[in-house]
Structures are given as structure tokens and as C-alpha cells.
């Protein structure tokens, strides 16, 4: 698959996966009393308002060129936790909203896949495009969900954990936040992100296919077209 074809398949799933993830944070924060995201115009489904030059453009572009698939992140929606009516408790719901949005989008892309897989396996080219895009949508949303649920501040999982544990532990977790990126890089170089994020994402993708009644022989060739899987 050429770079242009990869971009056409991954661009929409990646853009909307990260956009809706961030909008979900801001929308739930608004419901709990923080209007910061709304006042800055960030409660918008327009991906342009959420583009991060590195995470939304540079990193996905490099990945597509080097690996054939994309991953990225959006500019975080600003949340003022002090504006929440019950900051510690409400933070749990605000943080969990992002991964939940990715679950909803996973279901959406699974429906698209189910609609087009029959025609794609009959070698209809237009259907293959939608099958590739829907598989990309399922995969990127699962990756974002599992990644953000890691209990590492400032990831969503870290904020959820902080809101659930006693205050003393929550304070300790907050002190880890400046080092969250370094922890993530360390997990990446140790190969643990593959086991904690990418492998679970593929396992859930296969589980979704089994729920849809799709046999491995009917979807794995399509998956291998968009992901660098070993035969």
C-alpha cells in the first residue's frame, strides 16, 4: 500500500478519534461546572481546532511513511479542575469521558465494517476502502482507549485513579505527573507498551470480529493490508 493510500485510509479515523476524545473531556467538564473548554471554542467537532502540530501531523506522518499505519494525539482540551463542583469526584468522570468516547467510536466503526465486509470480500474496490478505514478506526480507538487508561498521570487512567484513592495517595500520584512522558518513553523502549496497549487492542479487535460473526479468514487479509502484522 502506497503512502497516499495509507493517508487516505488513516486520516479520518485518527482525526476523529483524537478530536472526539478531547471534546468528550470538555463536554463532561462543562456538565460538572467547568466552562473553560467551551469559552475557548474547544467544544467543537472541527478537527482543526484540536490539531497539535507534533501529535496530529508530524508523528502520524512519520509513522505512515515508516510503518504504514498512524497514531497520534490532539491538543489537550483545557480543564480547570478547581471549577468543578466536586473536583476530586468529578475528575473521575471528566477523565473517563475520553476513553468512553473511543469505545463509542469503536462501535461505530465496527458497524461500518459489518456493512461493507461482504462486498469487500466479493472484491468490490469501493467496499475495500471502507473496510480498511473501519478497521483503522477500530484499531486506533482501541489503542487510544488502552493507552489513556494506563494509571500514569497525566493520562486519563492516572486521573481516574487519583480521584478514587485516598487523598494522600492522590497527592503522591500528582507528583508523578511531570514525569509521565518519561515513564511512557521508558515503557516504549522496554517493549511494554506493545504488551499493555497494542496487543490488547488487537485481541479486542479479534473479539469484536467474533461478535460480528466474521471468520478470521474474512478479515485478517484486510487487517494485514493496513497493519504490519506478521503472517
Number of C-alpha atoms within 10 A of each C-alpha: 8 10 15 10 13 22 18 14 23 24 21 15 25 25 23 19 30 27 29 25 28 28 24 22 27 29 20 20 28 19 13 19 17 22 20 19 22 17 9 12 11 22 23 18 13 14 18 12 16 24 18 17 12 14 16 24 17 12 16 23 22 14 14 20 15 11 15 21 23 25 25 20 23 25 17 18 23 17 19 16 18 12 15 20 15 12 17 19 14 20 28 19 19 25 29 22 23 26 27 17 21 26 18 13 22 26 15 14 22 20 14 18 25 16 14 19 22 16 15 21 16 10 11 13 12 11 19 20 17 19 28 25 24 26 26 26 30 28 24 26 30 26 22 24 25 20 21 22 21 20 16 24 23 20 18 26 22 23 27 25 21 25 20 14 13 10 12 9 13 17 12 11 19 16 11 15 17 11 13 16 15 11 14 17 12 13 15 13 10 10 11 14 18 14 12 15 19 18 15 15 23 15 12 14 18 17 13 16 19 12 9 13 10 17 11 12 8 14 19 16 13 18 17 13 14 22 17 11 10 5 6
